[in-house]
Amino acid sequence: MKKVLLIVLIFLLVIVALLIKIYIFNPLENVPTLERINNSISKGIDFLYENQLDYGEFKTYICDDKDLEECLFDSSPFVTTFVLYFFNNMEGEKVEIMTEKALDFLLNEQEEGGIWRYWSSRNDKKISPDLDDISTISFILKTNGIDIDDNYQLIKENVNDDNLFFTWLYSGKERNDVDCVVNANVLLYLGENNPSVCSYINEAIKSDESCSVYYLGKLSFFYMVSRAFENNITCFDKSKDEIINYILNHQNKDGSFGNELETAFGLTTLLNFNYSGNEIESSLINLLENQQKDGSWKRKAAFCRGIDLTESGPYFGSEELTTALALEALKKYSETVLEK
């Protein structure tokens, strides 16, 4: 009799354990509702609306430390492009107001020939034009149906002997560099599967090579590649599986891929490459739980002056940048997963 009772007890314990696993620890049972995600997006939009500068810019900070604690406002058009990318195909009065102001800001920063610089005309610091800003800003304006000066030939001629795009647009023989993220953003704008650039980027991913001079960590690189892929740069399909595997292998137990910015990069990259495993939900939950009361996500370092130039900064980022990228991830999830 005791033996039978013991067997029954063990059987019941197994059933209870399975129920706990199914109803408590299964991430699919904890998937946030579309309502919760939309509420989070709405709060984030409110934050951006309250913090957009009067003339249209979304702030960037320059900081001495990687934790972005000792910072100063650093006027630049670059961060504004990420906010506008999130706004694409979004509706609502606040989004329309912010979009119009932000587009005007970018247009006012244009120089003859369709040229932009990282530091805006409102910044006391001076810097040469670069293809990263030129390409990302041109892409955003083109996406919004705004005509700019023709800069295609100018961009296409700014290459090295291997037909890879230089970062800086110099008139002389100053020191220049080739950055894989910059090259991905150039393809995004040109809309061309340039064989040399595609091969360079795919090989860098395959060989696990550090190929960015300015962007911190591989997740920012993978995000830019996936964004180009989403916009018809199909040659990056070759690296899709390697990127997905890298990201999944670097996911933490709490669902994050590092800090809030890195988690946004990682989640959006997976979604851009149409990955739909359970890891998506745990990452999404982590992102939602880290939204601040004011609707923002914390300021985190996205890029620096140049990894080969300094190990001590300066570093660049802002709450507006992290928030825009987090909101893009939430929007992408709601569009590709929940609304199907």
Order of alpha helices (4+ residues) and beta strands (2+ residues): alpha-alpha-beta-beta-alpha-alpha-alpha-alpha-alpha-alpha-alpha-alpha-alpha-alpha-beta-beta-alpha
